[in-house]
Amino acid sequence: MTDLASMSLVKRDKLRKEARKKRLIEMRANLPVLTINEIRRNRIPLHEALISELNEDGYISSAHFISQLITYQKQQVEIHGEDSKIGLRPKLINFPEYLQKLYDTFKEAEIAHYEGDTTREYDIVLETAIFFAYGPEDWWWLGEQLLLQCINIIYRNTEDGGRRDATCQYLVGRFLLLHNEEVEQSMPYLDAARVQSKNTFWSAKKVLQNTTVDCSNEETIFFESCKLLYKALMITAESTRKTDPEYSAQLCSIARKRANEACFYAGEAEAYMLQGHCEFECMKYEAAILSFNNSLRKQIKAESPEGICKVRILIQKAYTKIGKYENAFECLRILLEYAKANKLAYYIGLAYRYIGEYYLHQGRACVATPNLLKSLNILHNIDALTDVEQVRNFAAISAGQELMTNYVRLIINVGQETRCKGKYIYKALGWKDTREQFWSDDELSVCSSYLFGSITPSSELEDEMDYSNLEYDMPEEETAEIDYYLDV
């Protein structure tokens, strides 16, 4: 090898230039060769580059739909504002991986479309639609738009007997109801799915199995559509019950049919019950009794103890409205026995309450007071505070009714000129000033005497009133509902 140190400067410089040239050639050979599309993706925003590529390659529909999705999101932000929940969602144009996924999906789907393979086109778009619709909440809007696009793709395709169309209709309705809570908008899709899937065994379990949805109890599209329609109709009926109870009753009737088609007995019972509520508010008490009795039969079939107790209370309320007090009392008697047999403390307390109110309205305060006090003790033990206050008021009224006759007699005696007038005046003033009792203990029932503090309750009475060991199975939302309808 030639010693570089011994070379002349000219020759050494020449060798150095040749080595540099060789390295440049090697480096240039190792550089990636970029296409015009790749250069464009690095020079302009990705969504603009992808749309340009699709247009140049002839995929006009794909380019148009991606552009529509971006425009749709911008319009929603303008409508709701930048600081709204919609405005704070991530922007599609800022997520390259999702833009690329849409690019690949629409391009492949459009190829299938040009080949006349509609089912393949549908399957490709549906896979991406499910990815977004059952993914993070921020991208639900994109999943919804893709699901609607699937309906447009498969519409009027009868190659599979309408299975894909029914599945997509069900998925859209399910998404709108359970995700977006758009009740009215979901019903047309669910009804279309129900009609198309009738007498079939089609199921959407395969489509939903890779999502966060629990498919273990997923049944056929027909059954699931009926259940969701029932739910949507009941929500609508509940919302219109106060303003238009007759329309609400009609919705309940349809909801009951949907529940029946899905073999959903508990749903039928709830629909009958709500229908009875609506008829009750329309003052159609006979019709309400019929609906409540139908609900009772369904509750028994569904083996729902709380539902059975709840319906019995409502039946007695309707009987009371039409003056059939004996029927109402019989309902309460059966309710008390059933609640005791099932150890439902809340309904035992309510049964005693309404039995007490029944006797109070019949003018038999001496019988009403013990029942009201039993109810008060039970409801207090299970911390049903709202009911406790109401029952305490009734118990006080009942005990006061027992004293009313004596009090009226006292006032009359005060106004009469007799030898004992002074004694009666002294009793009246004593009651007015210091609440000194003007009655004797033997004139009251044991419970009323206890309420007024005259005597100490016997151990027998205490034992009878001790229900602290019973379970409290009454949901809080049902408490307010029963109180509303049973304000006797």
C-alpha positions in Angstrom: 0.0 0.0 0.0 1.3 3.4 -0.9 2.3 5.5 2.1 0.0 8.6 2.1 2.6 10.5 4.0 5.1 10.0 1.2 2.7 11.1 -1.5 2.6 14.5 -3.0 -0.1 16.8 -1.9 -1.7 16.8 -5.4 -2.0 13.0 -5.5 -3.3 12.9 -1.9 -6.0 15.4 -2.6 -7.1 13.5 -5.7 -7.5 10.3 -3.6 -9.5 12.1 -1.0 -11.9 13.5 -3.6 -12.4 10.1 -5.1 -13.2 8.6 -1.7 -15.8 11.4 -1.0 -17.4 10.8 -4.3 -17.7 7.1 -3.6 -19.3 7.7 -0.2 -21.8 10.1 -1.8 -22.8 7.6 -4.4 -23.3 4.9 -1.7 -25.3 7.3 0.5 -27.5 8.4 -2.4 -28.1 4.7 -3.3 -29.3 4.1 0.3 -31.8 7.0 0.3 -35.5 5.9 0.0 -37.2 6.8 -3.3 -40.3 8.8 -2.5 -43.3 8.8 -4.7 -45.3 12.0 -5.4 -47.9 10.8 -2.9 -45.4 10.3 -0.2 -43.8 13.7 -0.8 -47.3 15.3 -0.8 -48.1 13.7 2.6 -45.1 15.3 4.1 -45.7 18.7 2.5 -49.5 19.3 3.1 -52.0 18.2 5.8 -52.6 14.5 5.7 -56.3 14.6 5.1 -55.9 16.9 2.1 -53.2 14.6 0.7 -55.3 11.5 1.1 -58.3 13.1 -0.5 -56.1 14.2 -3.5 -54.7 10.7 -3.8 -58.2 9.2 -3.9 -59.4 11.7 -6.5 -56.4 11.1 -8.7 -56.7 7.3 -8.5 -60.4 7.5 -9.4 -61.9 6.7 -6.0 -64.3 9.7 -6.1 -66.9 8.4 -3.7 -64.3 7.6 -1.0 -62.7 11.0 -1.3 -66.1 12.7 -1.1 -67.2 10.7 2.0 -63.9 11.4 3.9 -64.4 15.1 3.1 -68.0 14.9 4.3 -67.0 13.4 7.6 -64.5 16.2 8.2 -67.0 18.8 7.2 -69.7 17.2 9.4 -67.5 17.4 12.5 -66.7 21.1 11.8 -70.4 21.9 11.4 -71.3 20.2 14.8 -68.6 22.2 16.5 -69.9 25.4 15.0 -73.5 24.5 16.1 -72.7 23.5 19.7 -69.6 25.7 20.3 -65.9 25.1 21.0 -66.4 24.8 24.7 -69.2 22.2 24.5 -68.8 18.5 24.9 -68.8 18.1 21.1 -66.4 20.9 20.6 -63.9 19.4 23.0 -63.8 16.1 21.2 -60.6 15.2 19.3 -60.6 16.4 15.7 -60.4 13.7 13.0 -57.9 15.7 10.9 -55.5 15.5 13.9 -55.4 11.7 14.0 -53.3 10.2 11.1 -54.0 6.6 12.1 -57.8 7.0 11.9 -57.5 9.0 8.6 -55.4 6.1 7.2 -58.0 3.5 8.5 -60.8 5.4 6.7 -58.7 5.8 3.6 -58.0 2.0 3.4 -61.6 1.1 4.3 -63.3 3.3 1.7 -60.8 2.5 -1.0 -61.2 -1.3 -0.5 -65.0 -0.9 -0.3 -65.2 1.2 -3.5 -63.2 -1.5 -5.3 -65.8 -4.1 -4.2 -68.5 -1.7 -5.3 -67.1 -1.5 -8.8 -66.8 -5.2 -8.9 -70.5 -5.5 -8.0 -69.9 -7.3 -4.7 -72.2 -5.3 -2.5 -72.1 -7.8 0.4 -68.3 -7.5 0.6 -68.5 -3.7 0.4 -71.0 -3.8 3.3 -68.8 -6.1 5.4 -65.7 -3.9 4.9 -67.5 -0.7 6.0 -69.4 -2.5 8.9 -66.1 -3.7 10.5 -64.8 -0.2 10.7 -68.2 1.2 11.8 -68.2 -1.3 14.7 -64.6 -0.3 15.6 -65.6 3.3 16.1 -69.2 2.8 17.4 -68.2 0.5 20.2 -64.8 2.2 20.9 -64.0 5.3 22.9 -67.0 7.7 23.4 -65.2 10.5 21.6 -65.5 8.6 18.3 -69.1 7.4 18.6 -70.2 10.1 16.2 -68.0 8.6 13.5 -69.3 5.1 14.2 -72.9 6.3 13.8 -72.2 7.9 10.4 -70.5 4.7 9.2 -73.4 2.6 10.4 -75.8 4.8 8.5 -73.6 4.4 5.4 -73.9 0.6 5.8 -77.7 0.9 5.6 -77.3 2.8 2.4 -74.9 0.2 1.0 -77.0 -2.9 1.8 -80.4 -1.4 1.1 -82.5 -3.4 -1.3 -79.9 -6.2 -1.3 -81.9 -9.5 -1.1 -79.1 -12.0 -1.7 -79.1 -13.1 1.9 -82.9 -12.7 2.5 -82.3 -9.3 4.2 -80.2 -10.6 7.0 -77.5 -8.0 6.7 -80.0 -5.2 6.3 -81.9 -6.4 9.4 -78.6 -6.7 11.4 -77.6 -3.1 10.4 -81.0 -1.7 11.3 -80.8 -3.4 14.7 -77.2 -2.1 15.3 -78.2 1.5 14.4 -81.3 1.4 16.6 -79.3 -0.2 19.4 -76.6 2.4 19.1 -79.0 5.3 19.1 -81.0 4.1 22.1 -78.2 2.8 24.4 -75.3 5.1 23.4 -76.8 8.4 22.2 -80.1 8.0 24.3 -82.0 9.2 21.2 -85.2 7.3 22.0 -87.5 8.5 19.2 -84.8 8.3 16.5 -84.0 4.7 17.4 -87.5 3.3 17.1 -87.9 3.3 13.3 -84.6 1.3 12.9 -85.6 -1.2 15.7 -89.0 -1.7 14.2 -87.6 -2.3 10.7 -85.2 -4.8 12.2 -88.1 -6.5 14.1 -90.2 -6.8 11.0 -87.4 -8.1 8.8 -86.1 -10.7 11.3 -89.5 -12.1 12.3 -89.6 -15.9 12.2 -85.8 -16.1 11.7 -82.8 -17.1 13.9 -80.6 -14.3 12.8 -78.3 -13.0 15.5 -75.8 -10.1 15.8 -73.7 -11.9 18.3 -70.9 -12.5 15.8 -70.7 -8.9 14.9 -70.6 -7.7 18.5 -68.4 -10.4 20.0 -65.1 -8.5 19.5 -66.5 -5.3 21.2 -67.1 -4.3 24.8 -70.7 -5.5 24.6 -71.5 -8.5 26.8 -72.9 -11.0 24.3 -73.4 -13.8 26.7 -77.2 -13.1 26.9 -77.6 -11.9 23.3 -80.5 -13.5 21.6 -81.9 -13.3 18.1 -82.2 -10.0 16.4 -86.0 -10.3 16.6 -86.0 -10.8 20.4 -83.4 -8.1 21.0 -85.3 -5.6 18.8 -88.5 -6.3 20.6 -86.9 -5.7 24.0 -85.3 -2.5 22.9 -88.5 -1.3 21.4 -90.3 -2.1 24.6 -87.7 0.0 26.5 -88.0 2.9 24.1 -91.8 2.9 24.2 -91.8 2.8 28.0 -89.4 5.7 28.3 -91.6 7.7 26.0 -94.8 6.7 27.8 -93.3 7.7 31.1 -92.2 11.1 29.8 -95.7 11.9 28.4 -97.8 10.4 31.3 -98.4 13.8 33.0 -99.1 15.8 29.9 -101.0 13.2 27.8 -101.9 10.1 29.8 -104.2 8.8 27.1 -101.4 8.8 24.5 -99.1 7.3 27.1 -101.6 4.4 27.7 -101.6 3.7 24.0 -97.8 3.5 24.0 -98.0 1.1 27.0 -100.3 -1.1 25.0 -97.8 -1.3 22.1 -94.9 -1.8 24.6 -96.7 -4.7 26.1 -97.1 -6.4 22.7 -93.4 -6.0 22.1 -92.5 -7.5 25.5 -94.9 -10.4 24.8 -93.2 -11.1 21.5 -89.8 -11.2 23.3 -91.3 -13.5 26.1 -90.4 -10.8 28.5 -92.9 -11.3 31.3 -91.5 -8.8 33.7 -91.7 -6.2 30.9 -95.4 -7.1 30.3 -96.1 -6.6 33.9 -94.4 -3.1 34.0 -96.3 -2.1 30.8 -99.6 -3.1 32.3 -98.8 -1.3 35.5 -97.8 2.0 33.7 -100.9 1.6 31.5 -103.0 1.4 34.7 -101.3 4.5 36.1 -102.3 6.4 32.9 -105.9 5.2 33.1 -106.0 6.1 36.8 -104.9 9.7 35.9 -107.6 9.8 33.3 -110.1 8.7 36.0 -110.8 5.5 34.2 -110.7 3.5 37.4 -112.4 0.3 36.2 -109.9 0.1 33.3 -107.1 0.8 35.7 -108.2 -2.1 37.9 -108.2 -4.4 34.9 -104.7 -3.3 33.9 -103.4 -3.7 37.4 -104.9 -7.2 37.7 -103.2 -8.1 34.4 -100.0 -6.8 35.7 -100.5 -8.8 38.9 -100.8 -12.0 36.9 -97.6 -11.2 35.0 -95.8 -10.4 38.2 -96.8 -13.7 39.6 -95.6 -15.4 36.5 -92.3 -13.5 36.6 -92.0 -14.4 40.4 -91.4 -10.8 41.5 -92.4 -10.4 45.2 -91.8 -6.7 45.2 -93.8 -6.2 42.0 -96.7 -8.3 43.4 -96.9 -6.1 46.6 -96.6 -2.9 44.6 -99.5 -3.9 42.3 -101.7 -5.0 45.2 -101.4 -1.5 46.7 -102.3 0.1 43.5 -105.3 -2.1 43.0 -106.7 -1.2 46.5 -106.2 2.5 45.6 -108.3 2.1 42.5 -111.0 0.2 44.4 -111.1 3.0 47.0 -111.7 5.6 44.2 -114.8 3.8 43.0 -116.1 3.2 46.5 -115.5 -0.5 46.7 -114.0 -0.3 50.2 -114.4 -4.0 51.1 -112.5 -5.0 48.0 -109.8 -2.5 48.9 -109.5 -3.8 52.4 -109.3 -7.4 51.1 -106.4 -6.4 48.9 -104.6 -4.9 51.9 -105.2 -8.1 54.0 -103.7 -10.3 51.2 -100.8 -7.8 50.8 -100.0 -8.0 54.5 -100.1 -11.8 54.6 -97.9 -12.1 51.4 -95.4 -9.5 52.6 -95.1 -11.3 56.0 -94.6 -14.6 54.2 -91.8 -13.1 52.1 -90.3 -11.0 54.9 -90.6 -7.7 52.9 -90.4 -5.2 55.7 -91.2 -2.2 53.6 -94.4 -3.6 52.3 -95.4 -4.9 55.7 -95.1 -1.3 56.9 -97.1 0.0 54.0 -99.8 -2.6 54.5 -100.2 -1.6 58.1 -100.2 2.1 57.1 -103.0 1.8 54.5 -105.0 -0.6 56.8 -104.8 2.1 59.4 -105.8 4.8 57.0 -108.7 2.7 55.8 -110.0 2.4 59.4 -109.4 6.1 60.0 -111.5 7.0 57.0 -114.2 4.7 58.3 -114.3 6.7 61.5 -112.8 3.8 63.6 -109.8 5.6 65.0 -109.4 3.2 67.9 -108.6 0.4 65.3 -106.6 2.7 63.0 -104.1 3.9 65.6 -102.6 0.5 66.5 -102.0 -0.3 62.8 -100.5 3.1 62.1 -98.1 2.7 65.1 -97.1 -0.7 63.9 -96.3 0.8 60.5 -94.4 3.6 62.1 -92.2 1.2 64.1 -91.4 -1.0 61.0 -90.7 1.9 58.7 -88.5 3.5 61.4 -86.5 0.3 61.8 -85.7 0.2 58.1 -84.9 3.9 57.8 -87.7 4.7 55.4 -87.7 8.3 56.6 -90.1 9.8 54.1 -92.8 7.3 55.0 -92.1 7.6 58.7 -93.0 11.3 58.7 -96.2 10.7 56.7 -97.3 7.8 59.0 -96.4 9.8 62.1 -98.8 12.5 61.0 -101.6 10.0 60.3 -101.0 8.3 63.7 -101.3 11.6 65.5 -104.5 12.5 63.6 -106.0 9.0 64.4 -105.2 9.4 68.1 -106.6 12.9 68.1 -109.8 11.5 66.5 -110.2 9.2 69.5 -110.2 12.2 71.7 -112.4 14.4 69.6 -115.7 13.2 71.1 -114.4 13.9 74.6 -113.1 17.3 73.6 -116.4 18.3 72.0 -118.3 17.1 75.1 -115.9 19.2 77.2 -116.5 22.4 75.1 -120.3 21.8 75.3 -120.1 21.5 79.1 -118.0 24.6 79.3 -120.8 26.6 77.6 -123.7 25.2 79.8 -124.7 26.7 83.0 -124.4 23.8 85.4 -122.9 23.2 88.8 -119.8 21.6 87.3 -119.1 24.4 84.8 -116.0 25.6 86.8 -114.5 22.1 86.7 -114.9 21.9 82.9 -113.4 25.4 82.4 -110.4 24.3 84.6 -109.9 21.2 82.4 -110.2 23.2 79.2 -107.6 25.8 80.4 -105.3 23.1 81.6 -105.3 21.5 78.2 -104.8 24.8 76.5 -102.0 26.1 78.7 -100.0 23.0 79.8 -101.5 20.2 77.7 -102.9 18.6 80.9 -105.0 15.6 79.8 -108.8 16.0 80.0 -109.5 12.3 79.4 -109.1 9.1 81.3 -106.9 6.3 80.1 -109.7 3.8 79.9 -111.3 6.0 77.2 -108.5 5.4 74.8 -106.9 2.3 73.1 -103.7 1.1 74.5 -101.7 2.4 71.5 -103.3 5.8 71.7 -102.5 6.0 75.4 -98.9 5.1 74.6 -98.8 7.8 71.8 -100.0 10.4 74.3 -97.5 9.2 76.9 -100.2 8.2 79.4 -98.9 4.6 79.9 -95.9 2.5 79.2 -96.6 -0.1 76.4 -96.9 -3.7 77.4 -94.2 -6.2 76.4 -96.8 -8.0 74.3 -97.4 -4.8 72.3 -93.6 -4.2 71.9 -93.1 -7.8 70.7 -95.9 -7.4 68.2 -94.4 -4.2 66.9 -90.8 -5.5 66.6 -89.9 -6.0 62.9 -86.3 -4.9 63.1 -85.1 -8.3 61.9 -86.9 -8.1 58.6 -85.1 -7.3 55.3 -85.7 -4.0 53.5 -86.1 -4.8 49.8 -87.8 -1.7 48.6 -85.8 0.3 45.9 -85.7 4.0 46.6 -87.1 5.0 43.2 -90.3 2.9 43.9 -90.8 4.6 47.2 -91.5 8.0 45.7 -93.8 6.4 43.0 -95.9 4.5 45.5 -96.2 7.6 47.7 -97.4 9.6 44.7 -100.2 7.2 43.8 -101.2 6.2 47.3 -101.6 9.6 49.0 -104.9 8.6 50.5 
